Amino acid sequence: MLHRDTVFSIKAHRQDSVATYASGVPKLWSETIEGHRRTVHEAILDTTWALAAERGLLSVTMSQIAEATGIGRATLYKYFPDVEAILAAGHERHVTAHLERLEELRNQPGDARQRLAAVVEGYALIAYHRARHGTPELGALLHRGEHVTRAQRQLLDLFRDVLTEAAEAGQLRDDVAPDELAHYCLHALSAAGSLPSEAAVHRLVDVTLAGVHVRSSR
């Protein structure tokens, strides 16, 4: 039988251990769990996008996604209710990354004309590559919803801002408002998705920029 003082000592040690665990480890544990969840979340998005592009949207099932990702179906359903929800989340991630890239170009060093050219070229290349990594049915599904509407507003605002800077610097034609030119640029550059090569995309960029810049006097 343990001595009474020994029992109290063991209990005290256990209480101290619990107190130490409760005050220190849970934060690390929480960060580890959150990191794991992010990793699984990203893997699900990547896997689903690849399967949809390879097999077609209607051929992808939750079971296929779980197997290809290396997780159980029960785990997959904890993250997403269906395939469409996964694809929508993946599309939102792509859209966010594209907007962040265009913001970087818009804020890079250089004068307003250079920043405008960088944004126009950046958006055209995004449209070109996006068209080559999807399918018509995937595009029809994903290009709707609140996140798409929100992204379109942000995109229009970004183009309007960089065009306004160019106008204020005297580098933009003054017979058309920057807001109208922003719409013109976005519609013109959307054609990049149907062009056959990056060289053709660059020619489209040159034509678009020529349409908004101050024309040289002769």
Secondary structure, DSSP 8 states (H G I E B T S, - for coil): ---HHHHHHHHHHHHHHHHHHHHHHHHHHHHHHHHHHHHHHHHHHHHHHHHHHHH-GGG--HHHHHHHHTS-HHHHHHH-SSHHHHHHHHHHHHHHHHHHHHHHHHTSSS-HHHHHHHHHHHHHHHHHHHHTTS-HHHHHHHS-SHHHHHHHHHHHHHHHHHHHHHHHTT-B-SSS-HHHHHHHHHHHHGGGGG-SSHHHHHHHHHHHHHHHB-----
